């Protein structure tokens, strides 16, 4: 999967805002000219009380000219879910592009 620089820029902003463990690029959409038109990131963080609140904070603290979605997992939840190949987290772990953190 080709990763556009704008994705890396947003990942850096997220890293500065919440100090995540990992960030994966889950998907990216391009128009017929090959230009990025939207993307989805998965952010794994050290356990927080509310990933929903953190998601809201991320949207407020980051800026991107391209529409994007963020999915957030607590690390303990992530580790449990990636062990089950039937979960979306496991699919992200297997097929997503790790753009921040270590494998």
N, C-alpha and C positions, 0 to 999 in steps of 0.2 A: 504494500500500500504506500503510494507516494504521500509524503507528509509536507504540507505547505508551511512556509515560515510563519504565517499568521497563527497556526495551531501551536507552534513552539512558543511564540510570543505570549499567547494566552496561558499556556502551561507555566511559563515563568511568572506571570502575574499571580496565578493561583498558588504557586509554590511560595511566593513572598507573602501572600495573604494568610495561608493556613498551614504551611509547612507539612505537606502531605507525605505519606510513605511512598506512594506510587501514583502515577497518572498514566492511563491508557487512552489512546485514540481508539474509540469503538467503531466509528464509521465516519465517512466523509462523502459529501455529495458534490458533484461537479456538473456544470452545464455542458452543452455540446461544444463549447469552445475550450473546455478543460479547466475553466475557472472554478475555484471553490465557492460553493453557494451555501454550505452549512455543514456542521459536524457535531459529533457527540463525544464527550470525554467521560471517563470513569475515574473518579478520584478516591483513593483509599487513604483514610486518615487514622491516626491513633484515636482510640475510642473517645467519642464525644457524647454528651447526653442526647443531643438531637441533631441528626444529620439533615433534617428538614430545615432547621434554623440555619445551619451552616451553609446549606445550599442557597438560601435567601441572601445571606451575607456575601457569598461569592459573587452572585449576580450583581450585587450593589458595589462590590469592591473592584470588579474587573470591567474592562471595556473591550469590545471587539466589533469591527465593522461588519462581520459575517455572523448570521444567526448561529447559535450553538446551544447545546443542551449539556447539562452536567448531571451525572449520576454519582452519588456519594455512598460509600460503604465504610463502616467502622472496620478496623483491621481484624478484630476478633470475628466479626460476622463474615468478612471476606475469606479468612482462612478456613472457616467451617464450610462455606458455600463452594469454594473452588475444589473441595474434595469430592463433591457430588457432580458428576459430569452432566446431569440433567438441568443444572441451574444456569441462569444467564451469566452469573459471575464466573462460572467455570468456562463458559464459552468465551467471555471477554479475555480471561486468563490465557486461553489457548490460541485465540485468533486475533485479539487486539494488538495494537502496536504500543509497546511500552515506550513512553516518551519522557518519563521522569522516574527516577528511583532505580533500584536494582532488581533484576529478575528473581 
